[in-house]
Amino acid sequence: QVQFVESGGGLVQPGGSLNLSCAVSGKFSSSFIMGWFRQAPGQQRELLAHITGGGRANYADSVQGRFTISRDNAKNTAFLQMNSLKPEDTPVYYCNLRVPLSRSWGPGTQVTVSS
């Protein structure tokens, strides 16, 4: 089974930046479409961005122009560069496939944007 482990979260001031990483293990193909998600307490999980094996990316309106998704297929790693962070970017961040595997959710990484 495919497993995902997120890292790179932390406390950052509004307007600051963070770079999240997603390490992938298990039966994984570079052709799989990967996505980044976030979820605040009591809220639905939100798809923020996804990227194809060839590097074509799409973004939700809420992060368009601020976040950049990328991947290193040789290292089975995905990234989310987050710039111009806002307090509403505070939820826990997860990576998974664009169509998530329910058994593959990792622990997530907490992002807190506060002054």
Steps between C-alpha positions, in 0.01 A plus 500: 500500500606858442585707805558874535687686772485879511754733655608862499216669685542742785428847627538787257396865499245631251672566170764239569584179318524128566604208284321173573633161397320172439694176506332215315563130557344175393355408164519835327534605139631828369194510277268540800345842541591638842320762703537717806205542736429687819240464773411725791317367807133452421555571131500288187832399351587738216701416189754777451703386203584197291779409264530238228797273449612731222492805727180668389343675800160637595401709801196592699400865479586548867870434440545593133801725461630434851568125514707288263479121482791300364635147506824310469404168348846350547473559876128425533449838662249779452529857621275793571669839506273741685555874475307803622343293774179617663335404831244295307786279377534360854347147462679167502644412158495155342618341180342210316397408151270738317234237558604413858568153627313485829752265662797713396443829685806603695516687829496837327710800591363797693533848355430790732497852359492754780671817611 
